Amino acid sequence: MRNLVYLWLIIACAGILACSNNEESERFSMLTTPVWAADSLLANGTDAGGPGGILEKFMGDAKFYEDGTGYFGSYTGDWRFNQDETEITIVTDSLALPIICDIALLTYQSLKITTVVPNPLNPLESIDIRMTFNAR
């Protein structure tokens, strides 16, 4: 009988641990639930999402899958939160460097991220990027 009690205790502990490891944060759910449609893509305060713009390839939809993969306009790659879920890092083979973005706003309806990148025409200068998305 005592062995049966220990067995049930072990099963209960394993079940509790398995459930706690599968819990997602609310921010993770907010990011991965919708498909995001690009609303505005700005570089130094100017529209950069149109034809020929520096952010042209980010135009369109973005989807952050729960497994850490996704698509971001015409790019595909991987994404991850930083430890406190205030930044997103996007890695794609199509870009030379990972993009590390600050999350300025994240709700189930809106996503706004900002970052600073080197100017491809003059590496000594930087470009302030702001991308806003709405949930589809």
N, C-alpha and C positions, 0 to 999 in steps of 0.2 A: 504494500500500500504506500509506503514511504517513497519508493521508487516512482510510483505513479504521480505523486504530488510533485516530486522534483522534475519529472518529465513535463508536467503541465506548467510549472513555473518557468522552465527553460523555453517552452513554446510561447508563452505569454511575453517573456522578455524579448525574444527574437521578433515577435510580431510588432511590439512597440518600437523597437529599433528600426525595423524595416519601414514602418510608417513615417517615422520622424525623418529618415533620410530622403524620402520622396517628396517632402513638403517643398513647395516653391514659394518664393517671396511674392508679394503683391506686385512689386515692380517687374519681376520676371514675367509674371502673367500679363501685366499691362503691355509689355513690349512684344511678347510672343503671340498674343491672341489675334490681333487684327493684321490685315495686310495694310501697309501704310502707303498712301498716295502722296507724292511730292507736291507741296503747296508753293513754297518759295525756296529758291536756292540762291543765296547771296554771297558774293565775294567782295570784301571791303564795302559793303552796303549797296552794291550794284547787282542787278539780276545777272546771274552767271549760269543759269540752267538752259538758256536758249541755244540755238545752233551756234557752234563756235565758242560757246562759253566754257570756262574752266570746269564747271560742274555739269556740263551737258550729259555726260554718261550716268549721272546720278538721277536724271529726270525719269519719271515713271514710278513704278511701285517698288516697295521694299518689303521683305518678309524676313523676320528673325525667327527661325525655327528653334524649338526647344532643345534640339541636339547640338546647338552652337553653330549651325550652318545657316546660310541664307542667301538671298539675292538683294542687291541694292542698285536699282536702276538696271543698267546693263552688266553690272559686275556680279560675280558669284564668289563666295568665300566663306570665311568663318568669322564669328563674332564672340565676344565675351564681355561680361561686366567686370569692373574692378571690384575689389573687396567690399566696398560699401555701396555698390551699385549706383554711383554718381557719374561714372564714365563708361563708355562703350569703346572697345577696341575692335576695329574691322581689319581683317587681313585678307587680301586677295592677291593671287598671282599676277593680276593685271596692273597692280601698282607697286612701285619700288619699295615703299615703306608702309608699315601699318598706319592706319588712321586712328588716332586716339581722340575721342570726342567727349566733351563735357555735356551732360544731360541738363539742359536749362529747364525743360518742362517734359513731364511724362505723365499722361493720363490715359484712360482707355480710348480717348478721342483724339488726342494731340501729342505729338512728339516734336521737340525742338532740340537740336544738338548744335554745338559750336566747337570750332577747333581753329588752330592756327597752323598753316602749312607754308613751306618755303615757296617763294615765287619761282616758277620754272624758268622764267626769263631772266631773273636776277636773284640767285640763291642768297644774296646778302639781305634781301627784303623778305618780309613775310606777308601772307594774305590771311585776313580774318574771314572765316567761313561760318555762315549760319544757314542751316537747313531745317525747314519746318515741314512736317508731314501731318496729314489728317487720316484718321481711320476710315477704311472703306466699309 
